[in-house]
Amino acid sequence: MSRRVMSAAALAVAAVLATSQSAMAEMSRPVISAFRGQLVVSQDELPEGKNDKDTIAKIKKAQVKELTGTASDDVTSWTFHYAAFLTKTGSKELKMRFMKGKQLSADKRLDGIDPKTPVLIGDININEDEGLAKGNTYTIELVNGSDAVVAKTTLVMK
């Protein structure tokens, strides 16, 4: 195999890994405090403002409570950006649970987390084959290994 093909393959693998990992967001303490315990779901990366007050207002405006899915081969999928403002740090792994009432509908595992980071950002893609259903409202909980909820939100899947 040529070096060019190997380099292209390595870049493709790196791109896949980068989109599936969580990362520390560069945010000030006042912004982090304003959203502590919240899982902020948006269509794109969170905006930055001129100052903390402006950043908080822009994040609130960017936050969505409903997601419209994309149908492909009779299966609807949803893709979204998230920022989790954790109530408790210290975990290298977290699980994102999609709860309908007290019933677990689906979950996604987040690995490779810096245990010192108070804010995680990333992208999630999930579909009906994984347990979600169009038209339902879910409480999305980010939980640590002790099953403690460290961030959450409510989202309607359309």
TORKOL-4160 file (C-alpha; in steps of 0.2 Angstrom, whole numbers, padded with zeros to 4 digits, m for minus):
158
<pt num="1" X="0000" Y="0000" Z="0000"/>
<pt num="2" X="0007" Y="0017" Z="m0004"/>
<pt num="3" X="0011" Y="0031" Z="0008"/>
<pt num="4" X="m0003" Y="0042" Z="0001"/>
<pt num="5" X="m0016" Y="0029" Z="0003"/>
<pt num="6" X="m0010" Y="0025" Z="0021"/>
<pt num="7" X="m0010" Y="0044" Z="0025"/>
<pt num="8" X="m0028" Y="0046" Z="0018"/>
<pt num="9" X="m0034" Y="0031" Z="0029"/>
<pt num="10" X="m0026" Y="0038" Z="0044"/>
<pt num="11" X="m0034" Y="0055" Z="0042"/>
<pt num="12" X="m0051" Y="0046" Z="0039"/>
<pt num="13" X="m0049" Y="0037" Z="0056"/>
<pt num="14" X="m0043" Y="0052" Z="0065"/>
<pt num="15" X="m0059" Y="0062" Z="0058"/>
<pt num="16" X="m0070" Y="0048" Z="0065"/>
<pt num="17" X="m0062" Y="0048" Z="0082"/>
<pt num="18" X="m0063" Y="0067" Z="0083"/>
<pt num="19" X="m0081" Y="0068" Z="0080"/>
<pt num="20" X="m0085" Y="0054" Z="0093"/>
<pt num="21" X="m0075" Y="0061" Z="0108"/>
<pt num="22" X="m0080" Y="0074" Z="0121"/>
<pt num="23" X="m0068" Y="0089" Z="0124"/>
<pt num="24" X="m0066" Y="0103" Z="0136"/>
<pt num="25" X="m0074" Y="0119" Z="0131"/>
<pt num="26" X="m0065" Y="0135" Z="0135"/>
<pt num="27" X="m0078" Y="0144" Z="0145"/>
<pt num="28" X="m0076" Y="0156" Z="0160"/>
<pt num="29" X="m0082" Y="0152" Z="0177"/>
<pt num="30" X="m0098" Y="0163" Z="0177"/>
<pt num="31" X="m0103" Y="0155" Z="0161"/>
<pt num="32" X="m0100" Y="0137" Z="0168"/>
<pt num="33" X="m0110" Y="0142" Z="0184"/>
<pt num="34" X="m0125" Y="0149" Z="0174"/>
<pt num="35" X="m0127" Y="0132" Z="0166"/>
<pt num="36" X="m0121" Y="0120" Z="0179"/>
<pt num="37" X="m0130" Y="0103" Z="0179"/>
<pt num="38" X="m0138" Y="0107" Z="0162"/>
<pt num="39" X="m0135" Y="0097" Z="0145"/>
<pt num="40" X="m0137" Y="0111" Z="0132"/>
<pt num="41" X="m0142" Y="0104" Z="0115"/>
<pt num="42" X="m0140" Y="0114" Z="0099"/>
<pt num="43" X="m0139" Y="0112" Z="0081"/>
<pt num="44" X="m0121" Y="0120" Z="0080"/>
<pt num="45" X="m0107" Y="0124" Z="0091"/>
<pt num="46" X="m0111" Y="0136" Z="0105"/>
<pt num="47" X="m0108" Y="0154" Z="0101"/>
<pt num="48" X="m0097" Y="0166" Z="0111"/>
<pt num="49" X="m0101" Y="0183" Z="0116"/>
<pt num="50" X="m0092" Y="0199" Z="0119"/>
<pt num="51" X="m0093" Y="0196" Z="0138"/>
<pt num="52" X="m0100" Y="0183" Z="0150"/>
<pt num="53" X="m0117" Y="0190" Z="0150"/>
<pt num="54" X="m0118" Y="0191" Z="0131"/>
<pt num="55" X="m0111" Y="0173" Z="0130"/>
<pt num="56" X="m0124" Y="0166" Z="0142"/>
<pt num="57" X="m0138" Y="0175" Z="0132"/>
<pt num="58" X="m0132" Y="0168" Z="0116"/>
<pt num="59" X="m0131" Y="0150" Z="0123"/>
<pt num="60" X="m0149" Y="0152" Z="0129"/>
<pt num="61" X="m0154" Y="0157" Z="0112"/>
<pt num="62" X="m0145" Y="0143" Z="0103"/>
<pt num="63" X="m0152" Y="0130" Z="0115"/>
<pt num="64" X="m0165" Y="0119" Z="0107"/>
<pt num="65" X="m0179" Y="0109" Z="0115"/>
<pt num="66" X="m0185" Y="0100" Z="0099"/>
<pt num="67" X="m0175" Y="0091" Z="0086"/>
<pt num="68" X="m0181" Y="0086" Z="0069"/>
<pt num="69" X="m0174" Y="0070" Z="0062"/>
<pt num="70" X="m0169" Y="0065" Z="0045"/>
<pt num="71" X="m0178" Y="0049" Z="0037"/>
<pt num="72" X="m0167" Y="0037" Z="0028"/>
<pt num="73" X="m0173" Y="0019" Z="0023"/>
<pt num="74" X="m0188" Y="0021" Z="0034"/>
<pt num="75" X="m0177" Y="0025" Z="0049"/>
<pt num="76" X="m0177" Y="0042" Z="0057"/>
<pt num="77" X="m0160" Y="0048" Z="0064"/>
<pt num="78" X="m0156" Y="0064" Z="0075"/>
<pt num="79" X="m0139" Y="0072" Z="0075"/>
<pt num="80" X="m0135" Y="0086" Z="0088"/>
<pt num="81" X="m0122" Y="0096" Z="0096"/>
<pt num="82" X="m0121" Y="0096" Z="0115"/>
<pt num="83" X="m0112" Y="0105" Z="0129"/>
<pt num="84" X="m0113" Y="0096" Z="0146"/>
<pt num="85" X="m0110" Y="0108" Z="0161"/>
<pt num="86" X="m0106" Y="0094" Z="0174"/>
<pt num="87" X="m0111" Y="0095" Z="0192"/>
<pt num="88" X="m0097" Y="0083" Z="0197"/>
<pt num="89" X="m0081" Y="0079" Z="0188"/>
<pt num="90" X="m0069" Y="0064" Z="0190"/>
<pt num="91" X="m0076" Y="0052" Z="0178"/>
<pt num="92" X="m0066" Y="0046" Z="0163"/>
<pt num="93" X="m0082" Y="0038" Z="0155"/>
<pt num="94" X="m0100" Y="0044" Z="0156"/>
<pt num="95" X="m0116" Y="0037" Z="0148"/>
<pt num="96" X="m0129" Y="0048" Z="0140"/>
<pt num="97" X="m0146" Y="0040" Z="0144"/>
<pt num="98" X="m0162" Y="0044" Z="0134"/>
<pt num="99" X="m0176" Y="0041" Z="0147"/>
<pt num="100" X="m0195" Y="0041" Z="0143"/>
<pt num="101" X="m0202" Y="0043" Z="0160"/>
<pt num="102" X="m0193" Y="0030" Z="0171"/>
<pt num="103" X="m0190" Y="0019" Z="0156"/>
<pt num="104" X="m0173" Y="0018" Z="0147"/>
<pt num="105" X="m0176" Y="0020" Z="0128"/>
<pt num="106" X="m0157" Y="0022" Z="0122"/>
<pt num="107" X="m0140" Y="0026" Z="0128"/>
<pt num="108" X="m0123" Y="0032" Z="0121"/>
<pt num="109" X="m0106" Y="0029" Z="0130"/>
<pt num="110" X="m0094" Y="0044" Z="0131"/>
<pt num="111" X="m0076" Y="0038" Z="0133"/>
<pt num="112" X="m0059" Y="0046" Z="0134"/>
<pt num="113" X="m0065" Y="0061" Z="0145"/>
<pt num="114" X="m0053" Y="0071" Z="0155"/>
<pt num="115" X="m0059" Y="0068" Z="0173"/>
<pt num="116" X="m0054" Y="0086" Z="0178"/>
<pt num="117" X="m0065" Y="0095" Z="0165"/>
<pt num="118" X="m0081" Y="0104" Z="0170"/>
<pt num="119" X="m0088" Y="0105" Z="0153"/>
<pt num="120" X="m0089" Y="0092" Z="0139"/>
<pt num="121" X="m0094" Y="0096" Z="0121"/>
<pt num="122" X="m0097" Y="0084" Z="0107"/>
<pt num="123" X="m0109" Y="0078" Z="0094"/>
<pt num="124" X="m0121" Y="0064" Z="0095"/>
<pt num="125" X="m0130" Y="0054" Z="0081"/>
<pt num="126" X="m0144" Y="0042" Z="0086"/>
<pt num="127" X="m0158" Y="0034" Z="0077"/>
<pt num="128" X="m0174" Y="0024" Z="0079"/>
<pt num="129" X="m0165" Y="0007" Z="0078"/>
<pt num="130" X="m0156" Y="0012" Z="0094"/>
<pt num="131" X="m0173" Y="0014" Z="0104"/>
<pt num="132" X="m0179" Y="0031" Z="0101"/>
<pt num="133" X="m0196" Y="0035" Z="0093"/>
<pt num="134" X="m0202" Y="0050" Z="0083"/>
<pt num="135" X="m0214" Y="0061" Z="0092"/>
<pt num="136" X="m0208" Y="0056" Z="0110"/>
<pt num="137" X="m0201" Y="0068" Z="0123"/>
<pt num="138" X="m0185" Y="0061" Z="0132"/>
<pt num="139" X="m0176" Y="0067" Z="0147"/>
<pt num="140" X="m0158" Y="0065" Z="0142"/>
<pt num="141" X="m0147" Y="0062" Z="0157"/>
<pt num="142" X="m0128" Y="0061" Z="0158"/>
<pt num="143" X="m0123" Y="0049" Z="0171"/>
<pt num="144" X="m0106" Y="0044" Z="0179"/>
<pt num="145" X="m0101" Y="0026" Z="0184"/>
<pt num="146" X="m0110" Y="0028" Z="0201"/>
<pt num="147" X="m0126" Y="0031" Z="0191"/>
<pt num="148" X="m0127" Y="0049" Z="0197"/>
<pt num="149" X="m0134" Y="0062" Z="0185"/>
<pt num="150" X="m0121" Y="0075" Z="0181"/>
<pt num="151" X="m0131" Y="0085" Z="0168"/>
<pt num="152" X="m0148" Y="0083" Z="0160"/>
<pt num="153" X="m0161" Y="0091" Z="0148"/>
<pt num="154" X="m0178" Y="0087" Z="0140"/>
<pt num="155" X="m0179" Y="0085" Z="0122"/>
<pt num="156" X="m0193" Y="0081" Z="0109"/>
<pt num="157" X="m0188" Y="0071" Z="0095"/>
<pt num="158" X="m0198" Y="0076" Z="0079"/>
